[in-house]
């Protein structure tokens, strides 16, 4: 049986993935992607994979969001879709 | 209803992983903006990593760290290790590599998209394609 906390996290994961792909502001998209990474980090801590959770929090949510925001400032912030 | 109880509820996490994978795949194929394509690629990769990590999960198992309870003067070297008490750490170790690789691919792809923006002044795929078609003698 899957814990109820897992189910809530999984549903929020799909919601944040859809929002990150739907918003036209690319800075907002990268921020929502950071939220998505932190939700995944929580999910891994819940799955007792703490080493993967640490790596995701540092590398996925930290470094990827920073390089995404840097790219948004170097290029256009608006997207057509 | 029987289908939902039999196939969706017990394996809900796998359904969500497949849904995430398809969201990422759709973004990589159908989105027009390169940045959105890259977000889709990252979602696709995390869905695969989630699938692999969830294979190693056991019910009632704890984190894969041995607790020796070493008090001063005590020796517990011959205590048996019960595998059912610990999550399988092999998928974790494999997926650590996959996370690092996914960040490397994302960084390289974002660097290339910055280069494309400097060349064409846009990150939209259709604008770039129309600019390429307008260039003569190619």
Backbone of each chain as ProteinMPNN parsed JSONL, in Angstrom:
{"seq_chain_A": "XXXXXXXXXXXXXXXXXXXXXXXXXXXXXXXXXXXXXXXXXXXXXXXXXXXXXXXXXXXXXXXXXXXXXXXXXXXXXXXXX", "coords_chain_A": {"N_chain_A": [[0.854, -1.195, 0.0], [0.568, 2.175, -0.862], [1.874, 4.972, 0.863], [-0.122, 7.747, 2.106], [1.032, 10.235, 2.02], [2.906, 9.992, 0.0], [1.173, 9.77, -2.19], [-0.029, 12.291, -2.272], [2.263, 13.837, -2.8], [2.956, 12.818, -5.328], [0.773, 13.589, -6.91], [0.997, 16.388, -6.724], [3.409, 16.618, -8.024], [2.833, 16.03, -10.734], [1.127, 18.183, -11.204], [2.84, 20.439, -10.845], [4.673, 19.912, -12.878], [3.08, 20.226, -15.162], [2.37, 22.931, -14.853], [4.891, 24.159, -15.041], [5.431, 23.708, -17.705], [3.41, 25.098, -18.96], [3.318, 27.88, -18.339], [3.992, 31.135, -19.723], [5.992, 32.867, -19.047], [9.374, 32.581, -18.773], [11.079, 32.756, -16.588], [9.37, 32.305, -14.442], [8.716, 29.705, -15.143], [11.156, 28.386, -14.707], [11.363, 28.708, -11.965], [9.122, 27.279, -11.024], [9.947, 24.829, -11.878], [12.027, 24.468, -10.084], [10.519, 24.102, -7.74], [9.324, 21.682, -8.433], [11.615, 20.028, -8.435], [12.26, 20.088, -5.699], [10.011, 18.819, -4.646], [10.388, 16.272, -5.686], [12.684, 15.649, -4.313], [11.68, 15.495, -1.666], [10.032, 13.284, -2.046], [11.91, 11.28, -2.48], [13.239, 11.219, -0.033], [11.143, 10.258, 1.439], [10.909, 7.746, 0.278], [13.0, 6.48, 1.495], [15.454, 6.881, 0.305], [17.898, 8.453, 1.032], [20.415, 9.399, 0.242], [20.136, 9.906, -2.484], [18.234, 11.873, -2.249], [19.632, 13.977, -0.992], [21.481, 14.557, -3.04], [19.743, 15.36, -5.068], [18.579, 17.635, -3.922], [20.788, 19.339, -3.723], [21.971, 19.363, -6.301], [19.94, 19.053, -8.309], [17.736, 20.789, -7.535], [19.191, 23.013, -6.683], [21.615, 23.69, -8.396], [20.641, 23.286, -11.053], [18.435, 25.04, -11.168], [19.711, 27.486, -10.788], [21.39, 27.657, -13.081], [19.433, 27.678, -14.993], [18.029, 30.074, -14.446], [20.105, 31.865, -14.929], [20.433, 31.45, -17.686], [17.943, 32.383, -18.583], [18.232, 35.11, -18.016], [20.262, 35.73, -19.776], [19.072, 35.32, -22.192], [15.894, 35.488, -23.914], [12.945, 36.393, -22.012], [10.32, 35.933, -22.468], [8.003, 33.572, -23.771], [6.522, 31.945, -26.589], [4.797, 29.811, -26.338]], "CA_chain_A": [[0.0, 0.0, 0.0], [1.365, 3.395, -0.976], [1.489, 5.945, 1.895], [-0.947, 8.861, 1.604], [1.952, 11.353, 1.761], [3.437, 9.712, -1.336], [0.164, 10.038, -3.212], [-0.143, 13.754, -2.358], [3.455, 14.34, -3.494], [2.928, 12.432, -6.749], [-0.208, 14.433, -7.595], [1.583, 17.727, -6.852], [4.479, 16.518, -9.014], [2.242, 16.175, -12.073], [0.597, 19.548, -11.322], [3.934, 21.386, -11.061], [5.254, 19.666, -14.205], [2.205, 20.851, -16.153], [2.466, 24.397, -14.739], [6.196, 24.583, -15.566], [5.419, 23.677, -19.162], [2.341, 25.927, -19.51], [3.469, 29.332, -18.171], [4.742, 31.739, -20.82], [7.156, 33.549, -18.476], [10.368, 31.509, -18.582], [11.618, 32.83, -15.215], [8.395, 31.58, -13.617], [8.832, 28.279, -15.472], [12.309, 27.786, -14.025], [11.069, 28.652, -10.521], [8.209, 26.148, -10.797], [10.766, 23.626, -12.011], [12.713, 24.293, -8.795], [9.543, 23.488, -6.828], [9.218, 20.284, -8.872], [12.796, 19.306, -7.952], [12.167, 19.904, -4.244], [8.994, 17.788, -4.386], [11.038, 14.99, -5.956], [13.602, 15.428, -3.183], [10.844, 15.004, -0.558], [9.564, 11.937, -2.387], [13.003, 10.336, -2.273], [13.436, 11.056, 1.404], [10.043, 9.386, 1.874], [11.218, 6.39, -0.203], [14.195, 6.103, 2.242], [16.666, 7.02, -0.508], [18.349, 9.764, 1.517], [21.567, 9.886, -0.519], [19.606, 10.499, -3.713], [17.522, 13.106, -1.878], [20.651, 15.012, -0.811], [22.028, 14.95, -4.342], [18.74, 16.1, -5.826], [18.401, 18.966, -3.339], [21.946, 20.182, -4.032], [22.276, 19.457, -7.725], [18.745, 19.259, -9.125], [17.011, 22.01, -7.187], [20.104, 24.141, -6.56], [22.431, 24.08, -9.546], [19.864, 23.423, -12.302], [17.629, 26.264, -11.141], [20.599, 28.637, -10.965], [21.823, 27.803, -14.481], [18.25, 28.039, -15.787], [17.771, 31.508, -14.271], [21.174, 32.565, -15.642], [20.124, 31.397, -19.115], [16.807, 33.27, -18.858], [18.707, 36.494, -18.052], [21.094, 35.922, -20.968], [18.255, 35.231, -23.419], [14.565, 36.119, -23.797], [12.155, 35.908, -20.879], [8.985, 35.594, -22.952], [7.904, 32.427, -24.667], [5.263, 32.011, -27.349], [3.851, 28.756, -25.94]], "C_chain_A": [[0.884, 1.237, 0.0], [0.934, 4.376, 0.113], [0.773, 7.153, 1.295], [-0.075, 10.07, 1.283], [2.57, 11.224, 0.376], [2.452, 10.108, -2.416], [-0.008, 11.546, -3.398], [1.044, 14.319, -3.136], [3.402, 14.027, -4.98], [1.941, 13.298, -7.52], [0.343, 15.845, -7.786], [2.693, 17.749, -7.898], [3.934, 16.718, -10.421], [1.738, 17.598, -12.265], [1.728, 20.539, -11.603], [4.594, 21.173, -12.422], [4.408, 20.349, -15.275], [2.307, 22.37, -16.094], [3.776, 24.887, -15.349], [6.2, 24.586, -17.085], [4.372, 24.613, -19.752], [2.607, 27.418, -19.398], [4.332, 29.894, -19.291], [5.959, 32.504, -20.33], [8.209, 32.5, -18.127], [11.016, 31.555, -17.206], [10.676, 32.088, -14.263], [8.484, 30.086, -13.881], [10.01, 27.652, -14.747], [12.091, 27.727, -12.521], [10.144, 27.478, -10.204], [8.969, 24.835, -10.979], [11.602, 23.375, -10.754], [11.796, 23.669, -7.758], [9.387, 22.006, -7.146], [10.405, 19.469, -8.341], [12.737, 19.078, -6.45], [11.111, 18.869, -3.883], [9.576, 16.399, -4.624], [11.992, 14.633, -4.827], [12.849, 14.898, -1.966], [10.404, 13.573, -0.802], [10.666, 10.915, -2.152], [13.332, 10.139, -0.81], [12.358, 10.145, 1.988], [10.273, 7.944, 1.454], [12.472, 5.83, 0.462], [15.459, 6.084, 1.374], [17.305, 8.36, -0.161], [19.526, 10.295, 0.72], [21.118, 10.546, -1.821], [18.89, 11.81, -3.4], [18.502, 14.255, -1.666], [21.143, 15.517, -2.157], [21.018, 15.769, -5.121], [18.564, 17.507, -5.266], [19.557, 19.878, -3.721], [22.064, 20.435, -5.519], [21.034, 19.781, -8.542], [18.069, 20.574, -8.816], [17.938, 23.206, -7.121], [20.718, 24.545, -7.877], [21.589, 24.237, -10.795], [19.048, 24.687, -12.313], [18.502, 27.489, -11.382], [21.012, 28.774, -12.43], [20.641, 28.133, -15.385], [17.963, 29.532, -15.675], [18.838, 32.32, -14.994], [20.9, 32.579, -17.134], [18.961, 32.307, -19.462], [17.285, 34.72, -18.906], [19.6, 36.757, -19.26], [20.267, 35.946, -22.247], [16.907, 35.889, -23.15], [13.804, 35.54, -22.622], [10.778, 35.453, -21.329], [9.051, 34.379, -23.85], [6.567, 32.486, -25.371], [4.28, 30.929, -26.919], [4.105, 28.317, -24.511]], "O_chain_A": [[1.837, 1.329, 0.774], [-0.265, 4.601, 0.279], [1.015, 7.535, 0.151], [-0.395, 10.844, 0.381], [2.739, 12.215, -0.334], [2.826, 10.702, -3.428], [-0.118, 12.031, -4.524], [0.875, 15.164, -4.015], [3.76, 14.867, -5.805], [2.22, 13.703, -8.648], [0.191, 16.438, -8.854], [2.901, 18.756, -8.574], [4.495, 17.479, -11.209], [1.889, 18.171, -13.343], [1.605, 21.384, -12.489], [5.029, 22.135, -13.056], [4.944, 20.977, -16.189], [2.33, 23.036, -17.13], [3.801, 25.882, -16.073], [6.904, 25.391, -17.695], [4.432, 24.905, -20.946], [2.172, 28.175, -20.266], [5.271, 29.247, -19.756], [6.872, 32.769, -21.112], [7.971, 31.633, -17.286], [11.457, 30.525, -16.697], [11.12, 31.34, -13.392], [8.346, 29.282, -12.959], [9.909, 26.539, -14.23], [12.572, 26.805, -11.862], [10.36, 26.764, -9.225], [8.669, 23.843, -10.314], [11.859, 22.226, -10.393], [12.222, 22.813, -6.982], [9.324, 21.174, -6.241], [10.224, 18.353, -7.854], [13.114, 18.01, -5.967], [11.285, 18.118, -2.923], [9.303, 15.464, -3.871], [12.101, 13.472, -4.431], [13.309, 13.967, -1.306], [10.4, 12.749, 0.112], [10.4, 9.809, -1.68], [13.665, 9.033, -0.385], [12.615, 9.365, 2.905], [9.889, 7.018, 2.168], [12.968, 4.789, 0.03], [16.412, 5.364, 1.669], [17.262, 9.297, -0.959], [19.644, 11.505, 0.531], [21.635, 11.591, -2.217], [18.936, 12.75, -4.194], [18.247, 15.377, -2.102], [21.219, 16.722, -2.399], [21.376, 16.756, -5.763], [18.416, 18.465, -6.024], [19.348, 21.056, -4.011], [22.236, 21.574, -5.954], [21.062, 20.684, -9.378], [17.845, 21.388, -9.711], [17.528, 24.315, -7.465], [20.4, 25.601, -8.424], [21.772, 25.2, -11.54], [18.961, 25.356, -13.343], [18.102, 28.417, -12.084], [20.991, 29.878, -12.974], [20.807, 28.785, -16.416], [17.685, 30.189, -16.678], [18.531, 33.344, -15.605], [21.106, 33.6, -17.791], [18.97, 32.943, -20.516], [16.81, 35.492, -19.738], [19.688, 37.894, -19.722], [20.685, 36.509, -23.258], [16.788, 36.742, -22.27], [13.972, 34.374, -22.266], [10.132, 34.665, -20.638], [10.015, 34.177, -24.588], [5.591, 33.007, -24.831], [3.072, 31.083, -27.102], [3.409, 27.438, -24.002]]}, "seq_chain_B": "XXXXXXXXXXXXXXXXXXXXXXXXXXXXXXXXXXXXXXXXXXXXXXXXXXXXXXXXXXXXXXXXXXXXXXXXXXXXXXXXXXXXXXXXXXXXXXXXXXXXXXXXXXXXXXXXXXXXXXXXXXXXXXXXXXXXXXXXXX", "coords_chain_B": {"N_chain_B": [[-14.559, 0.138, -12.55], [-13.553, -2.03, -11.163], [-11.262, -2.376, -12.612], [-9.88, -0.058, -11.897], [-9.414, -0.54, -9.158], [-7.851, -2.811, -9.339], [-5.67, -2.336, -11.042], [-4.827, 0.369, -11.031], [-4.83, 1.588, -8.442], [-3.053, -0.076, -6.73], [-0.595, 0.221, -8.032], [-0.059, 2.943, -8.219], [2.069, 4.782, -8.153], [3.703, 3.988, -10.321], [2.017, 4.566, -12.453], [1.949, 7.342, -12.243], [4.613, 7.921, -12.816], [4.809, 7.149, -15.489], [2.994, 8.946, -16.596], [4.323, 11.379, -16.068], [6.599, 10.956, -17.614], [5.47, 10.922, -20.154], [4.496, 13.524, -20.267], [6.907, 14.961, -20.294], [8.014, 13.952, -22.673], [6.114, 14.837, -24.558], [6.505, 17.585, -24.285], [9.132, 17.821, -25.209], [8.778, 17.156, -27.88], [6.607, 18.708, -28.916], [6.678, 21.376, -28.003], [7.466, 24.783, -28.791], [9.423, 26.53, -27.954], [12.87, 26.558, -27.128], [13.774, 26.515, -24.489], [11.587, 25.515, -23.079], [11.51, 22.987, -24.174], [13.805, 21.959, -23.01], [13.121, 21.945, -20.301], [11.164, 20.001, -20.452], [12.797, 17.833, -21.162], [14.277, 17.532, -18.789], [12.228, 16.809, -17.024], [11.451, 14.377, -18.12], [13.815, 12.872, -17.656], [13.901, 12.868, -14.815], [11.592, 11.41, -14.309], [12.282, 8.841, -15.167], [14.36, 8.298, -13.362], [12.968, 8.334, -10.959], [11.347, 6.073, -11.314], [13.284, 4.006, -11.271], [14.382, 4.295, -8.665], [12.171, 3.74, -7.091], [11.868, 1.045, -7.447], [13.585, -0.19, -5.646], [12.394, 0.061, -3.162], [11.198, -1.212, -0.075], [8.5, -2.535, 1.904], [8.118, -1.32, 5.168], [10.834, -1.04, 5.539], [14.003, 0.438, 6.475], [16.32, 3.271, 6.164], [19.271, 2.576, 4.188], [21.55, 2.194, 6.122], [23.917, 0.89, 8.298], [23.448, 0.323, 11.737], [25.442, 0.224, 14.378], [25.455, 0.545, 17.113], [27.695, 1.094, 18.754], [29.049, 0.985, 21.74], [31.536, 2.141, 24.131], [34.068, -0.263, 24.445], [32.462, -2.34, 23.541], [31.828, -5.013, 21.206], [30.386, -5.694, 18.167], [30.771, -7.244, 15.931], [29.946, -9.631, 14.768], [27.212, -9.57, 14.46], [24.181, -10.471, 12.813], [23.122, -9.226, 9.626], [20.055, -8.188, 8.623], [18.501, -8.356, 5.622], [15.942, -7.616, 4.875], [15.284, -5.512, 6.437], [16.341, -3.231, 5.378], [16.302, -0.763, 2.774], [16.858, -1.468, -0.694], [20.0, -0.541, -1.726], [21.247, -0.462, -4.212], [19.9, 0.529, -6.654], [19.831, 3.239, -5.881], [22.501, 4.06, -5.905], [23.127, 3.715, -8.596], [21.387, 5.596, -9.697], [22.303, 7.992, -8.673], [24.472, 8.602, -10.322], [23.014, 9.012, -12.659], [21.58, 11.328, -12.038], [23.598, 13.255, -11.875], [24.56, 13.134, -14.484], [22.276, 14.052, -15.803], [22.158, 16.709, -14.972], [24.492, 17.619, -16.159], [23.909, 17.303, -18.921], [21.774, 19.091, -19.08], [23.028, 21.543, -18.453], [24.875, 21.774, -20.586], [23.097, 21.859, -22.748], [21.703, 24.213, -22.185], [23.781, 26.045, -22.432], [24.336, 25.786, -25.178], [21.917, 26.714, -26.152], [22.049, 29.376, -25.381], [24.087, 30.214, -27.08], [22.8, 29.862, -29.546], [20.822, 31.803, -29.243], [22.372, 34.137, -29.304], [23.193, 34.039, -31.923], [20.821, 34.054, -33.507], [18.961, 35.665, -32.22], [16.618, 34.78, -31.042], [14.732, 32.223, -29.294], [12.774, 30.689, -30.284], [11.6, 27.956, -32.133], [10.355, 27.989, -34.702], [10.852, 30.588, -35.639], [13.646, 30.551, -35.824], [13.968, 28.581, -37.773], [12.741, 29.827, -39.971], [14.499, 31.958, -40.322], [16.792, 30.557, -41.044], [15.978, 29.52, -43.477], [15.763, 31.835, -44.959], [18.374, 32.625, -45.449], [20.726, 33.039, -48.049], [22.156, 31.002, -50.703], [22.64, 28.353, -49.495]], "CA_chain_B": [[-14.222, 0.285, -11.127], [-12.668, -3.15, -10.826], [-9.983, -2.072, -13.258], [-9.193, 0.947, -11.077], [-8.93, -1.16, -7.921], [-6.881, -3.864, -9.58], [-4.474, -1.945, -11.781], [-4.366, 1.746, -10.837], [-4.557, 1.918, -7.033], [-1.839, -0.684, -6.139], [0.623, 0.658, -8.714], [-0.312, 4.353, -8.542], [3.325, 5.494, -8.419], [4.16, 3.707, -11.681], [1.17, 5.332, -13.381], [2.377, 8.747, -12.233], [5.897, 8.04, -13.52], [4.563, 7.092, -16.934], [2.364, 10.214, -16.97], [5.389, 12.393, -16.093], [7.454, 10.678, -18.766], [4.775, 11.344, -21.366], [4.471, 14.994, -20.26], [8.218, 15.41, -20.759], [8.16, 13.586, -24.091], [5.276, 15.749, -25.333], [7.143, 18.903, -24.293], [10.304, 17.779, -26.088], [8.392, 17.067, -29.292], [5.601, 19.645, -29.415], [6.869, 22.774, -27.62], [8.156, 25.568, -29.804], [10.538, 27.24, -27.337], [13.932, 25.61, -26.753], [13.849, 26.409, -23.026], [10.51, 24.607, -22.671], [11.956, 21.642, -24.553], [14.797, 21.487, -22.032], [12.391, 21.588, -19.072], [10.555, 18.699, -20.734], [13.844, 16.814, -21.086], [14.602, 17.3, -17.375], [11.105, 16.067, -16.425], [11.577, 13.001, -18.636], [14.903, 12.188, -16.944], [13.533, 12.614, -13.415], [10.593, 10.337, -14.256], [12.994, 7.567, -15.253], [15.101, 8.091, -12.116], [11.958, 7.981, -9.953], [10.961, 4.673, -11.541], [14.337, 3.095, -10.813], [14.538, 4.337, -7.208], [11.014, 3.121, -6.434], [12.001, -0.413, -7.508], [14.311, -0.695, -4.488], [11.699, 0.324, -1.896], [10.506, -2.334, 0.561], [7.566, -2.078, 2.924], [8.645, -1.442, 6.525], [12.294, -1.013, 5.573], [14.579, 1.716, 6.881], [17.38, 3.744, 5.275], [20.334, 1.569, 4.127], [22.742, 2.53, 6.913], [24.052, -0.036, 9.421], [23.536, 0.954, 13.049], [26.195, -0.753, 15.157], [25.307, 0.821, 18.55], [28.993, 0.807, 19.35], [29.401, 1.614, 23.012], [32.951, 1.896, 24.428], [34.367, -1.595, 24.959], [31.575, -3.361, 22.992], [32.15, -5.467, 19.856], [29.211, -6.313, 17.554], [31.197, -7.538, 14.566], [29.324, -10.831, 14.215], [25.761, -9.45, 14.401], [23.668, -10.7, 11.46], [22.459, -8.112, 8.951], [18.812, -8.676, 8.008], [18.346, -7.54, 4.41], [14.571, -7.117, 4.745], [15.123, -4.287, 7.225], [16.96, -2.099, 4.685], [15.982, -0.548, 1.366], [17.931, -1.897, -1.592], [20.733, 0.674, -2.098], [21.883, -0.523, -5.532], [19.329, 1.536, -7.563], [20.192, 4.596, -5.465], [23.86, 4.366, -6.36], [23.101, 3.881, -10.05], [20.661, 6.803, -10.069], [23.138, 9.166, -8.373], [25.18, 8.906, -11.566], [22.061, 9.526, -13.641], [21.243, 12.719, -11.685], [24.727, 14.114, -12.256], [24.567, 13.192, -15.948], [21.163, 14.884, -16.273], [22.532, 18.116, -14.796], [25.503, 17.941, -17.168], [23.24, 17.495, -20.214], [20.98, 20.323, -19.013], [23.934, 22.683, -18.543], [25.401, 21.867, -21.95], [22.019, 22.263, -23.649], [21.407, 25.633, -21.946], [24.887, 26.817, -23.03], [24.138, 25.802, -26.631], [20.779, 27.575, -26.488], [22.532, 30.767, -25.311], [24.836, 30.452, -28.329], [21.79, 30.003, -30.599], [20.166, 33.099, -29.06], [23.275, 35.18, -29.788], [23.281, 33.957, -33.385], [19.556, 34.309, -34.196], [18.139, 36.625, -31.51], [15.376, 34.202, -30.535], [14.81, 30.801, -28.935], [11.609, 29.986, -30.839], [12.074, 27.071, -33.19], [9.869, 28.359, -36.033], [11.573, 31.79, -36.072], [15.0, 30.156, -36.227], [13.876, 27.85, -39.046], [12.468, 30.766, -41.065], [15.74, 32.701, -40.581], [17.717, 29.685, -41.771], [15.502, 29.388, -44.869], [15.965, 33.088, -45.678], [19.772, 32.817, -45.806], [20.949, 32.593, -49.431], [23.169, 30.033, -51.183], [22.951, 27.198, -48.644]], "C_chain_B": [[-13.261, -0.817, -10.676], [-11.273, -2.945, -11.412], [-9.177, -1.084, -12.42], [-8.61, 0.306, -9.826], [-7.791, -2.133, -8.185], [-5.573, -3.337, -10.178], [-3.963, -0.554, -11.452], [-3.998, 2.008, -9.39], [-3.29, 1.236, -6.51], [-0.549, -0.193, -6.778], [0.503, 2.118, -9.128], [0.969, 5.095, -8.881], [3.827, 5.24, -9.837], [3.331, 4.465, -12.707], [1.634, 6.779, -13.439], [3.708, 8.897, -12.966], [5.693, 8.025, -15.026], [3.915, 8.391, -17.406], [3.417, 11.325, -17.059], [6.281, 12.216, -17.314], [6.8, 11.16, -20.058], [4.646, 12.862, -21.439], [5.798, 15.539, -20.793], [8.436, 15.139, -22.227], [7.37, 14.534, -24.973], [5.915, 17.133, -25.41], [8.34, 18.906, -25.232], [9.912, 17.789, -27.551], [7.597, 18.291, -29.716], [5.866, 21.096, -29.045], [7.727, 23.485, -28.641], [9.425, 26.23, -29.247], [11.6, 26.244, -26.87], [14.018, 25.418, -25.243], [12.781, 25.444, -22.498], [10.86, 23.165, -23.032], [12.926, 21.087, -23.526], [14.134, 21.148, -20.703], [11.713, 20.232, -19.257], [11.573, 17.574, -20.654], [14.178, 16.492, -19.638], [13.485, 16.512, -16.688], [11.145, 14.605, -16.861], [12.648, 12.232, -17.853], [14.52, 11.887, -15.502], [12.482, 11.525, -13.308], [11.27, 8.975, -14.303], [13.73, 7.264, -13.949], [14.141, 7.692, -10.991], [11.543, 6.523, -10.081], [12.016, 3.733, -10.973], [14.458, 3.089, -9.298], [13.381, 3.609, -6.534], [11.044, 1.604, -6.555], [12.624, -0.945, -6.218], [13.585, -0.56, -3.168], [11.05, -0.958, -1.389], [9.573, -1.783, 1.623], [8.17, -2.323, 4.301], [10.144, -1.43, 6.618], [12.785, 0.376, 5.937], [15.671, 2.126, 5.903], [18.558, 2.769, 5.302], [21.616, 2.001, 4.815], [22.788, 1.571, 8.092], [24.205, 0.73, 10.719], [24.204, -0.041, 13.992], [26.009, -0.595, 16.659], [26.618, 0.585, 19.285], [29.208, 1.63, 20.614], [30.892, 1.365, 23.263], [33.154, 0.511, 25.028], [33.493, -2.687, 24.381], [32.031, -3.752, 21.593], [30.924, -6.187, 19.301], [29.532, -6.802, 16.148], [30.449, -8.711, 13.964], [27.798, -10.766, 14.206], [25.268, -9.715, 12.978], [22.976, -9.45, 10.925], [21.233, -8.662, 8.24], [18.477, -7.771, 6.834], [16.952, -6.952, 4.29], [14.35, -5.825, 5.516], [15.634, -3.05, 6.49], [16.456, -2.01, 3.258], [17.164, -1.001, 0.509], [18.71, -0.673, -2.077], [21.325, 0.66, -3.493], [21.257, 0.457, -6.532], [19.679, 2.967, -7.172], [21.544, 4.982, -6.047], [23.888, 4.566, -7.871], [22.463, 5.214, -10.415], [21.38, 8.079, -9.651], [23.908, 9.595, -9.615], [24.237, 9.535, -12.57], [21.68, 10.974, -13.338], [22.354, 13.657, -12.144], [24.796, 14.253, -13.776], [23.453, 14.099, -16.448], [21.472, 16.362, -16.082], [23.57, 18.522, -15.831], [24.862, 18.174, -18.531], [22.434, 18.781, -20.22], [21.876, 21.553, -19.149], [24.483, 22.87, -19.935], [24.329, 22.375, -22.9], [21.674, 23.735, -23.446], [22.512, 26.509, -22.531], [24.721, 26.903, -24.536], [22.968, 26.709, -26.994], [21.144, 29.052, -26.331], [23.289, 31.148, -26.58], [23.858, 30.673, -29.491], [21.105, 31.363, -30.484], [21.057, 34.224, -29.563], [23.332, 35.192, -31.31], [21.989, 34.458, -34.035], [18.662, 35.301, -33.477], [16.818, 36.09, -31.006], [15.622, 32.757, -30.138], [13.627, 30.014, -29.479], [12.034, 29.201, -32.067], [11.631, 27.55, -34.575], [10.562, 29.621, -36.553], [12.968, 31.437, -36.568], [14.967, 29.448, -37.584], [13.608, 28.81, -40.203], [13.702, 31.612, -41.367], [16.735, 31.855, -41.353], [17.295, 29.58, -43.225], [15.777, 30.662, -45.659], [17.41, 33.277, -46.114], [20.048, 32.268, -47.199], [22.064, 31.566, -49.542], [23.6, 28.997, -50.156], [22.291, 25.967, -49.234]], "O_chain_B": [[-12.309, -0.584, -9.931], [-10.259, -3.286, -10.803], [-7.967, -1.235, -12.248], [-7.462, 0.565, -9.466], [-6.879, -2.271, -7.37], [-4.495, -3.836, -9.857], [-2.764, -0.308, -11.58], [-2.949, 2.596, -9.126], [-2.485, 1.92, -5.877], [0.495, -0.192, -6.125], [0.901, 2.498, -10.229], [0.981, 5.937, -9.779], [4.32, 6.158, -10.492], [3.859, 4.95, -13.707], [1.712, 7.379, -14.512], [3.917, 9.889, -13.665], [6.324, 8.791, -15.755], [4.238, 8.889, -18.485], [3.412, 12.116, -18.002], [6.669, 13.187, -17.963], [7.456, 11.722, -20.934], [4.679, 13.436, -22.527], [5.823, 16.446, -21.625], [8.973, 15.978, -22.951], [7.863, 14.991, -26.004], [5.881, 17.782, -26.456], [8.551, 19.87, -25.969], [10.62, 18.359, -28.381], [7.875, 18.866, -30.769], [5.333, 21.989, -29.704], [8.596, 22.887, -29.275], [10.384, 26.46, -29.984], [11.273, 25.211, -26.286], [14.296, 24.32, -24.762], [13.039, 24.657, -21.587], [10.544, 22.236, -22.288], [12.887, 19.9, -23.201], [14.524, 20.185, -20.043], [11.687, 19.413, -18.339], [11.273, 16.492, -20.149], [14.347, 15.325, -19.284], [13.761, 15.642, -15.862], [10.899, 13.705, -16.058], [12.427, 11.094, -17.439], [14.776, 10.789, -15.008], [12.466, 10.784, -12.325], [10.888, 8.061, -13.574], [13.733, 6.126, -13.481], [14.454, 6.826, -10.175], [11.402, 5.819, -9.08], [11.686, 2.774, -10.275], [14.616, 2.03, -8.691], [13.577, 2.936, -5.522], [10.314, 0.926, -5.832], [12.249, -2.016, -5.742], [14.092, -1.016, -2.143], [10.434, -1.7, -2.154], [9.809, -0.71, 2.178], [8.678, -3.411, 4.573], [10.696, -1.772, 7.664], [12.083, 1.367, 5.739], [15.927, 1.424, 4.925], [18.826, 2.182, 6.35], [22.651, 2.158, 4.168], [21.802, 1.445, 8.818], [24.992, 1.673, 10.804], [23.595, -1.044, 14.365], [26.365, -1.498, 17.416], [26.635, -0.061, 20.333], [29.51, 2.821, 20.553], [31.462, 0.456, 22.659], [32.493, 0.148, 26.001], [33.723, -3.861, 24.674], [32.567, -2.917, 20.864], [30.466, -7.172, 19.881], [28.669, -6.781, 15.27], [30.325, -8.783, 12.742], [27.143, -11.782, 13.971], [25.877, -9.232, 12.024], [22.33, -8.714, 11.67], [21.355, -9.508, 7.354], [18.205, -6.582, 7.006], [16.78, -5.902, 3.672], [13.365, -5.121, 5.294], [15.387, -1.929, 6.935], [16.21, -3.025, 2.606], [18.317, -0.928, 0.932], [18.141, 0.164, -2.778], [21.862, 1.677, -3.932], [21.999, 1.166, -7.213], [19.81, 3.825, -8.045], [21.717, 6.067, -6.602], [24.571, 5.457, -8.377], [22.928, 5.896, -11.329], [21.108, 9.144, -10.205], [23.994, 10.782, -9.93], [24.606, 10.485, -13.261], [21.478, 11.766, -14.258], [22.094, 14.711, -12.724], [25.054, 15.337, -14.298], [23.648, 14.841, -17.411], [21.102, 17.187, -16.918], [23.538, 19.647, -16.33], [25.216, 19.125, -19.228], [22.398, 19.49, -21.226], [21.538, 22.494, -19.866], [24.555, 23.995, -20.428], [24.6, 23.217, -23.756], [21.382, 24.439, -24.413], [22.237, 27.584, -23.064], [24.937, 27.963, -25.122], [23.005, 27.396, -28.015], [20.619, 29.896, -27.057], [23.151, 32.26, -27.09], [24.061, 31.562, -30.318], [20.834, 32.009, -31.495], [20.567, 35.169, -30.181], [23.503, 36.25, -31.916], [22.045, 35.207, -35.01], [17.679, 35.754, -34.062], [15.967, 36.87, -30.579], [16.588, 32.136, -30.581], [13.475, 28.828, -29.188], [12.74, 29.717, -32.934], [12.421, 27.528, -35.519], [10.835, 29.732, -37.748], [13.423, 31.946, -37.592], [15.823, 29.681, -38.437], [14.167, 28.647, -41.287], [13.946, 31.956, -42.524], [17.446, 32.365, -42.219], [18.144, 29.554, -44.116], [15.999, 30.61, -46.869], [17.663, 34.02, -47.063], [19.648, 31.145, -47.506], [22.803, 31.309, -48.592], [24.796, 28.78, -49.961], [22.418, 24.874, -48.682]]}, "name": "protein", "num_of_chains": 2, "seq": "XXXXXXXXXXXXXXXXXXXXXXXXXXXXXXXXXXXXXXXXXXXXXXXXXXXXXXXXXXXXXXXXXXXXXXXXXXXXXXXXXXXXXXXXXXXXXXXXXXXXXXXXXXXXXXXXXXXXXXXXXXXXXXXXXXXXXXXXXXXXXXXXXXXXXXXXXXXXXXXXXXXXXXXXXXXXXXXXXXXXXXXXXXXXXXXXXXXXXXXXXXXXXXXXXXXXXXXXXXX"}
